[in-house]
Amino acid sequence: MLNKPIKFSEHSKIIIDILGKHDVSINEKLVEEILRAPSKIEMGYKNRKIAQGGLDYRHVLRIVYEENVNEILVITLYPGRKTRYEKN
């Protein structure tokens, strides 16, 4: 889907680190994989997009990003329960 370079905001890097300290294993490679092949994309606040992909059998990873002509900037990310974000 997205073939542009992906950059990470300082905030998104901090979130990845914090989640790791809570035993939620997320790395930049996983984020990039989801951005390149999301299971779902939604529009977010301030014309940002939210890409979603599977994290484990009960959770999804939601990635808030901005896209311009040259790159994709990851603003933030967060895990969520599949039951909240996916219809069965």
C-alpha positions in Angstrom: 0.0 0.0 0.0 2.5 2.7 1.1 5.8 2.7 -0.6 7.1 6.0 0.8 9.8 6.1 3.5 8.4 5.8 7.0 9.6 8.1 9.8 8.8 7.9 13.5 8.0 10.9 15.7 9.8 11.1 19.0 6.5 10.5 20.6 5.9 7.3 18.7 9.4 6.0 19.7 8.6 6.8 23.4 5.3 4.9 23.1 7.1 1.8 21.7 9.5 1.9 24.6 6.8 2.3 27.2 4.7 -0.5 25.8 7.8 -2.7 25.8 8.2 -2.1 29.6 4.6 -3.4 30.0 5.4 -6.6 28.1 3.7 -5.4 24.8 6.3 -6.3 22.2 6.2 -3.8 19.4 9.1 -2.7 17.2 9.5 -0.4 14.2 9.5 -3.3 11.8 6.1 -4.5 12.9 4.7 -0.9 12.6 6.1 -0.7 9.1 4.6 -4.1 8.1 1.2 -3.0 9.3 1.5 0.4 7.5 2.4 -1.3 4.2 -0.4 -3.9 4.5 -3.1 -2.8 7.0 -6.2 -4.8 7.7 -8.1 -1.6 8.0 -7.6 2.2 7.5 -9.8 4.9 9.0 -9.7 8.6 9.0 -8.7 10.2 12.2 -8.5 13.7 13.8 -6.9 16.5 11.8 -7.0 14.5 8.6 -4.7 11.9 10.0 -5.1 8.3 9.1 -5.3 5.3 11.4 -3.9 2.0 10.1 -4.8 -1.2 11.9 -3.3 -4.7 12.0 -3.2 -7.8 14.1 -1.1 -7.8 17.2 -2.1 -11.1 18.8 -5.3 -13.2 18.9 -7.1 -10.7 21.2 -5.5 -7.4 20.2 -4.9 -5.1 17.2 -2.2 -2.4 16.8 -3.6 1.0 15.7 -1.1 3.4 14.1 -1.9 7.1 13.7 0.0 8.7 10.9 0.3 11.6 8.5 1.1 11.1 4.8 2.6 13.7 2.5 4.1 13.6 -0.9 7.6 12.5 0.4 7.0 10.3 3.5 4.8 8.8 6.1 5.2 10.1 9.6 4.0 7.9 12.5 2.5 10.2 15.1 1.5 7.6 17.7 0.3 4.0 18.1 -1.7 2.0 20.6 -2.9 -1.5 21.1 -6.6 -2.2 21.3 -9.0 -5.1 21.9 -10.2 -6.7 18.7 -13.7 -6.7 20.1 -13.7 -2.9 20.1 -12.2 -2.3 16.7 -13.2 -5.3 14.6 -16.7 -6.4 13.7 -17.3 -10.2 14.0 
